[in-house]
């Protein structure tokens, strides 16, 4: 991996390709049967909506091999998505995307970032300084962990 660049991402199909691989390998195994049915459908339905929402900023990490991952943040306060291709994980890409969003949020005096983390992603978010804010929750068979990270200047 040579050149890394974070840019605005406006291609939902490129993002969806990253998501499909990551979800299949890491997320679906953690879900109930209901979650395994509803999560992919909900994701596919919400992806175009998220990309057309003026309140959501989406940034991709581009490498020489293409899109390695992306992060989607609503109102600079809530992480809707953070996905990194499996073959690009453990290379600091997720952390770089989080750091990038944190800097933008701090510059706008946002007091904290929140996320509904997939259960498999909780250790990653903890390493990035996020803390759990409530018990694990479940909606339509999809379990997630509410988390937040205070942003202090």
C-alpha angles and dihedrals in degrees: 000000000000119000116036121188133172112213138161109277118218100162111094091183092059090048092047091055090055091046096049094056095044095044093050094048103036114012108040094057089061095052133088119246089265091050092049088057099041102038099066092043093048092046094050091047095047099043097079090042092053092048091052096045110107090206093060121078117198123196128184131203106227122199133177086271095052133255110006096175146325144215128211119199128186119215089342087282110079129050107220097176138009114172129164122185112255093241090053098048122112090034098098096257096123090048091049091052091049091048091049092052092045091055092050092047093048090050087057092047093247107167098210147359121230133196139177095222123205107241092247090055098051094094090052093051091047089055087053091055101263120142130203114256101186142003119290110284133205131206120178091345093308112122120203140167118232108224139168140190121206113228111213121183 
